[in-house]
Amino acid sequence: MKDDDYVNAMIEHHGEAVRMSKELLASSKSSEIRSFAEKVIEAQSKEIKELQKFPGAKAGKSRREHLEDAMEDSK
């Protein structure tokens, strides 16, 4: 796997965790689950910002496309 494929796949992966957690906050009644989701949003958002600083970080491709590129490169 190339560095930029990894970085972009991780951005997409963390972004999905943030999206799921935000959706959960809109409907969950569990204070424990809500607290966990808030922590996920905070931590993953911070990591996304860090990952976006790396060379090769770009938006546009889906996680699947980055993983497919990485698999193709390893052949």
C-alpha positions in Angstrom: 0.0 0.0 0.0 1.3 3.4 -0.9 1.5 6.2 1.7 -1.1 8.4 0.0 -3.5 5.5 -0.4 -3.2 4.8 3.4 -3.7 8.4 4.3 -6.7 8.9 2.1 -8.3 5.6 3.2 -7.9 6.6 6.8 -9.4 10.0 6.2 -12.5 8.3 4.7 -12.6 5.7 7.5 -12.5 8.3 10.2 -14.9 10.5 8.4 -17.4 7.6 8.4 -17.0 7.1 12.1 -17.7 10.9 12.6 -20.8 10.7 10.4 -22.2 7.6 12.2 -21.6 9.2 15.6 -23.3 12.4 14.6 -26.3 10.4 13.4 -26.4 8.5 16.6 -26.4 11.7 18.7 -29.6 12.7 16.9 -31.5 9.6 18.1 -29.8 7.9 21.1 -31.2 8.2 24.5 -28.3 6.4 26.2 -26.1 8.8 28.0 -23.2 6.3 27.9 -23.5 5.7 24.2 -23.9 9.5 23.5 -20.8 10.2 25.6 -18.8 7.6 23.6 -20.0 9.0 20.3 -19.0 12.5 21.4 -15.5 11.2 22.2 -15.3 9.5 18.8 -16.3 12.7 17.0 -13.6 14.7 18.9 -10.8 12.2 18.5 -11.5 11.2 14.9 -12.0 14.8 13.7 -8.6 15.7 15.2 -7.0 12.7 13.4 -8.6 13.7 10.1 -7.1 17.2 10.4 -3.6 15.6 11.1 -4.0 13.2 8.2 -5.0 16.0 5.8 -1.6 17.6 6.4 0.3 14.7 4.8 1.5 15.0 1.2 -0.9 13.1 -1.1 -4.0 13.7 1.1 -6.9 14.5 -1.1 -10.6 14.4 -1.1 -12.7 12.9 -3.8 -11.9 9.2 -3.8 -13.8 6.9 -1.7 -12.1 4.6 0.8 -12.9 1.6 -1.5 -11.2 3.4 -4.4 -8.1 4.0 -2.3 -8.0 0.4 -1.2 -8.5 -0.8 -4.7 -5.6 1.4 -5.9 -3.4 0.0 -3.1 -4.3 -3.6 -4.0 -3.5 -2.9 -7.7 -0.2 -1.3 -6.7 0.8 -4.4 -4.7 0.5 -6.8 -7.8 
